[in-house]
Amino acid sequence: MNLLLLAALLALTACTTSPTKPTPSKTPPMATEIGQESSPIDPVAIQRALHLDRNVEQLGVEEKSFNSCEMGYGYSRNKDCRTMYMTVLNVRLLCRDTEGTISTVLTESDVTPIAGQTIRWSLKNIQGEYQTDGLGYGQIVALSPRSQKRERVRLSYKNEFLYMRANEITKVITPRPWCSM
């Protein structure tokens, strides 16, 4: 009888300690430095908490640091505490239908927005992509253990790419190959 009771208790304990399948995150994917986080981070909530949820038309880079254990939103409250940085880079991509050096100032009528296109980007060890809106505006959001605002960002569209420092990007006027894609 005791043996039967022990076997039943073992079976019951084994069933209650088996791992459960994690629930998929409903937040959009977030670009984080490769290999940094294993739990789902809520970048939208972090962006709101840091007051970095600005309009995409406010061009340029803004960055804030935070303590991961104090932030929450997917970060552990008591493990691997460290300073993290959220970098938000708003950029507008336009193209001109000419090549080479010009002697006149370009106006809005001389350029065309790169609208509704997927732009790939990389910033140090972080990479991702974003979709431009109808006027060529887009936003890069990245989490990293170090500041990214002075790093070089690579923007790629089809087979074309350009490099600029993140803190120098606002409105980017690209050459003709970017227009014809």
Secondary structure as UniProt FT lines:
FT   HELIX           2..16
FT   STRAND          31..32
FT   TURN            34..35
FT   HELIX           43..49
FT   TURN            50..51
FT   TURN            56..57
FT   STRAND          60..67
FT   HELIX           68..71
FT   TURN            73..74
FT   STRAND          83..96
FT   HELIX           108..110
FT   STRAND          111..113
FT   STRAND          118..123
FT   TURN            124..125
FT   STRAND          126..131
FT   TURN            134..135
FT   STRAND          137..144
FT   TURN            149..150
FT   STRAND          152..157
FT   TURN            158..159
FT   STRAND          160..165
FT   HELIX           166..168
FT   STRAND          171..174
FT   HELIX           176..179
//
